[in-house]
Amino acid sequence: MSANVYSVSDLLVGFKYRSQTLAGEIISAEKHPSAVWYDGADAYLVAIQPERGIRTQYRTIAVKVGA
């Protein structure tokens, strides 16, 4: 028996992102290279292709891993 194994980065790509200043689709995600700390969550740097405009935008998001 085999299982498909996904990373958090794999699962973030393709999701819609929406905030007060930006709406679009996540086109890439990686563990944040800086020491960004969120209580009980991991920080990821995501690239977002906006719905309006052509310039890729970057945001830091927190992802809770585990229970």
Helices and strands as residue ranges (DSSP letters): H 8-12, E 16-18, E 23-31, E 41-50, E 57-64
